[in-house]
Amino acid sequence: MKKLAILTSIALISLLGCSKADKTGQTSSSKTTTTTTEKTAQAPSTPATPSAAAPAGMNETDRALAQRVEDSLRQNSALASAAQNVQVQVKNGEVTLSGSVNNEQEKTNIAATAQKVAGVSKVNNQIEVASASSR
């Protein structure tokens, strides 16, 4: 009976770990020591967004706004390649941009594009301009 319970727990933890890795695109974390009941209680109730910039701390409204900002940057052909190195985080409508770009003009244009997205109240531009020696 104990073997069956242990095997069931291991199988459930493995299954939950794999499904979590599939949704986040990452390998499962080292928190596999939690009990089966804790793992079941932690199962996400909302669908995962494909946005890499949607940390667990953002609420659904902030995640949706971050996705709209990212979409806006990707759809701008002049900024799309530079925007690949930019991370977008949102908290209560305030957008924080981080990462690096090749020049000051890209940094300015990315922030201006983010500011134009409906729902953005403020843009905190923390994007760094890569120096010529680091490229």
ZISUL-V855984 format. One record per run of one state. SS is the DSSP state (~ for helix, > for strand, _ for the rest). FROM is the first residue (numbers start at 1). TO is the last residue. If there is no record, write none. Layout:
BEGIN
ss = (SS | SS)
from = (FROM | FROM)
to = (TO | TO)
END
This chain:
BEGIN
ss = (_ | ~ | _ | ~ | _ | ~ | _ | ~ | _ | > | _ | > | _ | ~ | _ | > | _ | > | _ | ~ | _)
from = (1 | 2 | 25 | 36 | 42 | 60 | 76 | 80 | 84 | 86 | 92 | 94 | 102 | 104 | 116 | 122 | 126 | 128 | 130 | 132 | 135)
to = (1 | 24 | 35 | 41 | 59 | 75 | 79 | 83 | 85 | 91 | 93 | 101 | 103 | 115 | 121 | 125 | 127 | 129 | 131 | 134 | 135)
END
